[in-house]
């Protein structure tokens, strides 16, 4: 795990989220626009959307999904967790988690 990895108790268990893993770095290099939205599609643009409260439900799901994959979870398992605990649910609990995950990419977990 990278210095950006976060272990978070969520959805009935403790899950590792890591947006700075080798697997995620490869995924992000392959994607032309990994975090599309206001301000651009970079991780920094996505962080800015969270900090200015102009994020979208897609931002929340994308950050959580990619973070779980980076933490070592299988994509099929991630999709099930997101569908069950994020999609169509109240945004606030997921926003706080997604913001913590993307912030850790920039400042590490010690400062979060």
ABEGO torsion letter per residue (X at the ends): XBAABBBBBBGGBBBBBBAABAAAAAAAAABABABBEBGEABAAAAAAAAAAGABBAAAAAAAAAAAAAAAGBBAAAAAAAAAAAABGBBAAAAAAAAAAAAAAAAAEAAAX
